[in-house]
Structures are given as structure tokens and as C-alpha cells.
Amino acid sequence: MVYHNAVLLKEAVDGLDIKPDGVYVDVTFGGGGHSREILSRLGPKGKLFAFDQDKDALVNTIDDDRFVLIHENFRFIKRFLRFYGYKQVDGILADFGVSSHQFDVAERGFSTRFNSDLDMRMNQDSKLSAFEVINTYEEERLRSVLFEYGELRQAPAMARAIVSSRKNAEIKTSEQLRNVLKPFLNHKRENKVLAQIYQAIRIEVNQEIEALKELLLQTPEMLKEGGRLSFISYHSLEDRLVKRFIRSGLFEGEPERDVYGNFEVPLKKVGRLIVPTEAEIADNNRARSAKLRIAEKI
């Protein structure tokens, strides 16, 4: 089984504008596709750090003196790079998608294709799993998760149904959850709605939005002048945050302007939004929603 096919491989690494002796970070190592491409462009004095909180990804580590794989969440990027003696780097790459391996291993609970225990943890040592979200969250908090992260208009009714059902018995498996939410799964849109439900729960379990915000806030300080970030997002929540931060250095609202209406930003966008070609989507259907944005430290 292929662990993961790297999406927008050439485009994402091209976006870093690799310097042979530069220092780079791949914050979502996964199967190591992007990392291997970066290493192929580095010289003997170059350095690549990679992060992955999923212990399954550690089997893909690369035997190269220029490479260090850190088994941690990328939200701790600054702390760990300083541990290795680096305060600034030349580029940061991220692919925020769930890996093919995580989707294809039934017991991980990421895919709607299998009946499995409710899990969805990218870090298997994390205490918070999909089971805890579904069985312990209060109705209002559950509604908020489904509405904000799944963009589900029926979130209030779905949350009520889950809370009502778990009073009789815990909801332990994906099949049980599907049965509870069956009234909301219109036949024509069943797969789409299920995907939104799973997305919402997965984002909450792994604190994905909070981690992305923490990563973005650290990038201006961590990038050298002229350093690049190359970020691939897969849903509007992530892409909106990346786009807004590149544009204004904020996640919401507008930046303060001077008397002339100008404002300072730490990053400037490079080129236009990049999406996969039809050929790449045909080869890897999971690439279909990918959006690549590139920015440079001013």
C-alpha cells in the first residue's frame, strides 16, 4: 500500500525557491514525498527538518544526514527548531490534508467507508478522540463543532439527535453514528454530508484550526527575509485563514492603516492560487480540493 501520494509536489516545492545551502521545514511529513523532493534540490550544506505527530509516519523517515524528523505537532515548530539551534529558516512547506494511509487504515476511523471505532486521532497518544467528542460534549458545544467545522446547516438538530441517542447507550462506532444521523442523510447527498460530519469531528479531535493559527502566527518571525511559505489547504476553513493571514497578518477584521490608508504586512503573496491539474486529479482523486498558496517574508 502506498502511504501517501504527495499533492502538488513540484508546484509546492518550486514555491519555496530552494537555495542549495538553505534550511527548510516540512511540517506535514506523512509519506515523505515533499521532503524527498526538497532534499533532492538541497546541496551538502542544506538542512531539512520535518514534523509529524502520527507515529505511523515515522516508518517513512529518510536516511540522510541533512534530514531530521521530529515526532511532534507543527504548532511547536519554533520551540523544537530552537532546540536544534535554528531561530530562522529559508522556507516552510505544509500539506494539511489527511494522508492516504490514515484514510485507508480502517481502525484509524478517518474514512466513511469503514465501520470502525470512533477515533480520528492523528496523534494516537492524544486523549481526545471522536468517541469523547460524540459522547461527552454538551449539546451546544457539539452543535458549534458541526456548524463551524462542518458548515452543516442542520447542526442543531444533529447535535440534539446525538445527545438524545447517547442517553440510552454510548455511540462507539461509525456505523452507530451513521444510524443516529440517518434522518439527515438525504440519499443523493449522503456521502457529502457524511464527509462534512467527519471533517467537523476530525478538526475538533485534532485541534486543526488552532494548530494552523499557531503555525501561521510563528511564520513571520521564523522566516528569514526573502524566505517562503508554501501551504496546501483542502477546505475553505483552512484556506480562508491562510489567505487572510498572507493578505493582512490577521485572521479576522482589518489591519490598522496609516493616514494614507496603507498598512504593513509581514508577508507578500507570490503568484496566484495554484490548484491541481485535471491529470493529477485523475491520478489521485484526493487532490481535487487542494489549494496552494505561496508567500514571501518581506
Secondary structure, 3 states (H helix, E strand, C coil): CCCCCCCCHHHHHHCCCCCCCCEEEECCCCCCHHHHHHHHHCCCCCEEEEECCCHHHHHHCCCCCCEEEECCCHHHHHHHHHHCCCCCEEEEEEECCCCHHHHHCHHHCCCCCCCCECCCCCCCCCCCCHHHHHHHCCHHHHHHHHHHHHCCCCHHHHHHHHHHHHCCCCCCEHHHHHHHCHHHCCHHHHHHHHHHHHHHHHHHHHCHHHHHHHHHHHHHHHEEEEEEEEEEECCHHHHHHHHHHHHHCCCCCCCCCCCCCCCCCCEEECCCCECCCHHHHHHCHHHCCCEEEEEEEC
